[in-house]
Each structure stands twice: as structure tokens, then as C-alpha cells.
Amino acid sequence: MGSIKDKTAIMGVGCTKFGELWEKDAEDLIVEAAYEAMEDAGVTPDDIEATWVGNLYDFTGLSGSVAAEPLKLFGKPTTRVENFCASGMDAFRNACFAVASGVYDVVLACGVEKLLDVGGSGLPVDMGHPVMRGASAPAMFALLATRCFHEYGWTKEDLAHVAVKNHKNGALHPKAHFRRPITLEAAVNAPMIAWPLGRFDSCGMSDGAAALVITRPEIAKKSKHKDDYAVTKANALAMNSFLPMYRASFDWLGFPATQAAAKLAYEEAGIKSPADEIDLAEVHDCFTITEILNCQDLQFCERGEGAKFIREGHADVDGTIAVNPSGGLKCFGHPIGATGCRMLCEVTKQLQGRAEGAQVKNARLGLGHNLGGPGSVSSVTILGLPE
Amino acid sequence: MAKIASFGAYIPLFRLSRQEMANAWGVPAVPGERAVANADEDSLTMAVAAGSDCLAGIDPSTIDGLYFATTTAPYDEKQCAGVIAAALDMRTDINTADFTGSLRAATTALRAAADAVDSGSAGSILVVAADCRLGEPESMWEQLLGDGAGAVLISKQGPATLRGFTSTAGEQVGVWRRSEDRYIRSFEAKAENRYGYVKSAVQVGKAVLDKESVAPGDLAKGVISAGDPRSQGTVAGNLGLDGGKLQDCLFLSVGNPGVPLVLMMLAGALEQAKAGDKLLVINNGDGADGFLVELTEDFTPAAGRKGLIGHLLQKRMLPNYTAYASFRKLMKRDEVVPRGSAVTYWRDTNIVLNFHGGRCTKCGAVLYPIPRVCEECATKDQIEEIKLAKTGSVYTFTLDHLEAGKYVSVPVPRLVLDLEGGGRVFLSMTDGDPQEVEIGMSAEIVFRCLHEASSFHNYYWKCRPVPEAAS
């Protein structure tokens, strides 16, 4: 199997403010994010040779027009990528392969979601079968929390530590959805959504868009960010069962999709000891329990140690690995199709030392992680600085 | 001669004190309590429950027919018996029929089943009856009615012989519901009792005893269906039957369930009957049916059969009338109807209704739903179809406040269950208190109506904590 390592570079990034953007539609958001990324890269729409756009809701049938129409990218290819909550990062992955192959020199990866237009109380759930269907997203992830409480003795307070940390980080980021620190007590006592997950265990229902201009390093060397462009070290994606709740071998103590994607990514990047080598990670904390399990599945700590890892501050901005210095999905927001791209924008800016929120000191290697469906797909992307 | 091979009953878990109903409207209370079907129950699901009770320990594939009797079929056009037979995992080369229109429908179906067995056209037929009738809010009927189901397996072999079938077709407008009516209507009760119920019941009762040369004193029990003990007593008095030998008509405990009453009472009588006992059965509704049941041997208790007594003992009280009104959907609410597909539902009959799973013949994994490629060993098309158990234990769970995109204050438990004998399923919990759910809890799988997507009843399975019998 080949490798993407050091073959593609990020020329520029753009991201809208995330939140309940009632007055903006998907056109506004994608135009803002894409033009910001192109300006950051020093390119124009004419320079974009092909586009990949991540988008999940609602099931409009808009296809490639999700990006091509608002950006008027006519006469060239645009592909809509739908892969649950990893849609945005998968758009990036496909865009990388296109430039790495040499077919294109400069491409756009972006993602957008207008969740508030679909409805404000949780993601629409429709598994396509009349009677054998999943439950709400909080309910599906709560199934893990319940089992982990039983196996590891974790409590609501362990979950609350994740929320407190991410709100502390998100409060510093001007583009985050929620910008208010919270107390442990408030997190523990919040109204219940799907026991044991309460309101502060769940990420926000947010609108937003993010975009990245991607090229090859030899072109990036001559671009606006010639001294501080980021390069792709790994770009992995792994699928697992869409129906874990029917699968007797699924232990509900972690996500095999994340474990598989992490293994692939670390091999691709040549990372032996993730906790020592990686400086920051934007991981998929759709729910607090997910971030704890991500830390284990991504090998930041041992299995069963995730809650302790976070409680002891190892995931803080100045900890062993800064986990979600942006505030994460929990606080920054989670417009599905945009999230993966937003994470990679954040990681890029952290590596460049121009984070808009809390800056991780001397960040050299950063990781982005998506999980979706709820455990059907995971995407792990590792970005670094050129050698 | 046709025999009774088995019997069963079903009473919804929930009961409501009639005093609560009276308080809600400021009207006089009838003594006792009534059974109330849960919001996800109807006549069809209750019939499945009673049929399943009746078939405890019996292989459903040995039965040649299913007759369903009700006045409250969930479909006006579409047979319910076929759905019930599928949910009971019976064969498809069987005779299925719905008997409806009259409160006498259960014994009409029973007699048809006995005739079929006697004629040799069927070896055995399962007769199930259920009703979920509505009395008009504020009316006495609302307090008097109750929900329930009964079942009886008619076969060439069995401990109890059926004989002396007698019917009368006395036309009287007693209780009725026009096609466009939601609530039952009735003739003046006193006159109906005197000229309708009592007259026809006594007439057939006497005819059965005469035909079979049985004196009232020879009877062990009178299984006389009646809306209240007083009318039942009048019939018994006219027949010369000792009031102490009357089978309880469930007035104080269930309410009048309509069509299934006679089968529920019969189940109650058979539970206690001994070899040699003779039971006189009289059922009423637009005339009357009567017959004699004689036990040639004792019924051996079937493991897993709750019968009437078992169901009477397991109950939970509803707190108030609002709960009843909510269960019976008396208040119109905006419903979110999910996307449905009659085609998918039909194609997946074996997994949706028969509740079959698969077993990989290569690696032995038990799989649900049935995949083409084994999810454990990735072998293609080596999966044999198997029956899954209807009991399991909780592996993990959540209490979900989001139901069909709406926030609900009482959460719906969603349970990941490990089935006895293998297989894992994900079902919503019903009939239970969310706060009692815990990992390892035993649950039983019950047939319920999930929703009305694509404008048909999307029946499927839910689970509930195994109810404990009240002492």
C-alpha cells in the first residue's frame, strides 16, 4: 500500500463562525469559508481545478451543486462526499489523492451544514428500515457510556470533566458556537437527553462551513505560505458495522473504526508512540463519552484509562497532548459536513502558530479525527510541518 | 371429536381504578378496576400475546390454522389472522380467518375450528380472541370495559372434549358500533339484559344440558360470559346452577373485554379443572352459543404459560385518568410519522414478524438481521435461518428523551439485549419503569405496534422487564 505522507500540502484555510446562524444559508457559509481559504492561499476561484464537498443533511439531492453552485465552479468537477460525520474529512482525503496523483495542482476541500434549517432538537434519525432503526444520536452514544460505567466504574463526573475542559478552550475561540466556561456541577446536573448523557455531554446543533486549499509541497513552497504550509503525514479512513447494536461481538467500550483508522494513520505517518509524538488532536467529541473513548482508541492512553487521562489534565492545552484546544465539537459546534474540514483548519493554524483560540506551544504534529454513524466510519488525518 | 389441547390468556399489565375514572369526570364510580392496553397495544398485538401463552411448549409449525375473533380489528380491509400467525411463527400453508362483527365471535370461531377438526380438514386450529373497545368518555361504559385476550387450541387430541354445540340467533340491537362510530352504543341496559342476554343465554344453556343429558348439579363450573356478576347470576338461577360454581366474569379485575371474555373465563376454569369435570360454556352477543367441555384427563401445567391467573397477578396501577386517556389516544396530538415502506416490511417478514435470525454455518455466529455475508467471518451465503429466543438480558441501555424528533419528559428505554441461545437485538422498552432498567436485567420480547408510517400498522417487537407477580 502506498502512502500520502509529505505528498500534499495545505495552502490556505478558511472557516466561518459556527453556531445558530439563522440569517445565513448554506450559500453564505460556503462562500465565506471558501473565499477565506482562497485568500489565505493567495489563489482565486479560477485556480481551483476540482472540488470535494462534505455534506450530510438534509438529504436534498443537491449533489456536487452544494459547492459548485454557490461558488460558480462551472466547467470543472465537484463531488459531494457523504460519509456520516466524517463527510468533511473524507472530502479532504479524496482531494488529497487527486493532487497527489498529479492530475490536479490546486483543489478545494470543503464542508458545509445548515443543521438549524433541518430542526433544532437533535439530528434527524432515519436508518431506512421501517421498524429496525437506531435511536437518537445521543441515545446511540449513551449505550457506550452505560457500558463503560459498568465496566470501568466511570461516573457522570468523569464525563463532566470533558465538557468543562472543552468549554474552557472554546470560550477562547472567537469562532466557537459556545463561548462560556461551565462548572463541573453545572455539567453533572444538566437536564438529561439520553441517560447518562445530559445537555452538557452533547455537542451543539450548529451551522457552519470550513474549507482548505490543497496542493503539492513543491507548489506550496512558492505560495503565500511558503514558509509555514502544512503537509499531510497520514490520511486514513476505516469502516465498521453500521449496526453495532445487533452485533454480539461489539463490546460498547470503544470504536473499532477509530482503532483501525488510527493504526493505519500511525503506520502511514511512521508514528510509534502517539502520546509522545503528537502535540495536539482535534478529536470527535460529539458527546463527552466519545472524547474519553477517542483518547483510548487513538492510543493516547491505555484502554480503561480515558477518564483518568482527561481528569488528570493530560488532555489540557498544556498537557501531554492538547485534545480539542478549539473547544471541540462540544463547544465549537458540529455542523456535520463541515466538522472534518474545520478540524484540519484548526490543526493547520496551530502548526503555523496562528491559532485563533488557545495556542498549543511548539506544535509540530497534529491530528484530526472524525467518527460517525455512530461507529460506522472513522477518519484520522495527521498534519505536520515540512521537514 | 374435537378437543381442547391448550389454552391461554393475556391481560395488559396496566390497570386503572374505576374511582380514578369517576374522579376525572365527577361521576359515580363502579367498584373495582379495569385493564388498560398500553398505547402500543391493540387487539392484534394482544391476540399474539394470548396465542403465545397458549402455545407455551407447543411447536407452532404443528398447527394447521389460526382464527382471530374481535370487534376491534385494527384493519377494516386486511386480514389480521395472517399477521398474528406470522408473529406466532406458524406455517404459511394454513387456514387463517378473522371472525368479527359480534361479541359472540370467539365462540363462532371456536365452533368453526371444532367443525374443521371434526371434519378432518385440519388437525388443529388455534383460536385467539382480543378486543380493545372504547366507551365514550364520561360514560359508565368507559369504566365497565376492559382490554384483554384469550386463546384456545382446538385439536384432535387433548385433555378436554367439546360437545353439544348449540346456538341461537336472536336478533336484538344490544350493543353496537356503526362503521363511523368510535365508541360503543347500547340499547337500554335493563331491557337488553332481560330480553336479550338472559333470554338467549338461558335458552342455549338448557338446550346443551338437555342434548347432553347433563343435570345442572353434575356441572363442575358454569363458564357463562356476562358483563356483570348480577346478570350472570340471573342466568345461573334460571338454569338451576349453583352460584358458587360460576366462573368469575372478571368484572372487578379486568372489566368487560368483549369478544375474548369467554376464552379468558374458559382459561380460568381449565386452570383449575380436573379429570372428569364437566363445564357448561355459554357465550352471548346477537344471540348465544353454548357447549359442554368435559375433561377426560388433567391438563398438565405448561412451563411458560401464565394463563388467566398468572396475568391477573401481574399488574401495575395507572396513576390517573390522564394516563388512560394517553394510552387510548383520547386526546388528539400531532404525531411525527417516520418514513415507512410496505415493500421493505413485506420483504423482511421473516426477520420482522417471524423474528428469525441467522446462524453462520462456518463460524457459528448468530446474526440479526440476517446478512448475506457473515459479519464475523465474512463468509458469503452460508447462513441458515433460525428462530431467535424471546427472552434476553440487558447488555447496555440508555433512557432516551428524544422520540421521533420530539423531547419527551418520560424517557424511552432503548435496550441492547443478548438473547438466550445467541443473537443480539436493539429494542425499545415498554410496560416498565425506566428507572428500573439495569445491565443484566432479564427482559421478555413482546409484539407491539411501533408507528403508522406509510399509513399501515408497523408491528414489530419491543421488550419489557419480566413482570413480577403481585402477591
Interface residues (C-beta under 8 A of the other chain):
Chain A: G119 S121 G122 P124 V125 D126 G128 H129 P130 V131 M132 R133 G134 A135 S136 P138 A139 M140 A142 L143 L144 A145 T146 R147 H150 M192 I193 A194 W195 P196 L197 S241 L243 M245 Y246 R247 A248 S249 F250 W252
Chain B: P338 R339 G340 S341 T344 Y345 D348 I351 V352 A365 V366 L367 Y368 P369 E375 E376 Y395 T396 F397 T398 L399 D400 H401 L402 G405 K406 Y407 P411 V412 R414 V416 D418 G422 G423 R424 V425 F426 S428 P434 I439 L450 A453 S454 N458 Y459 Y460
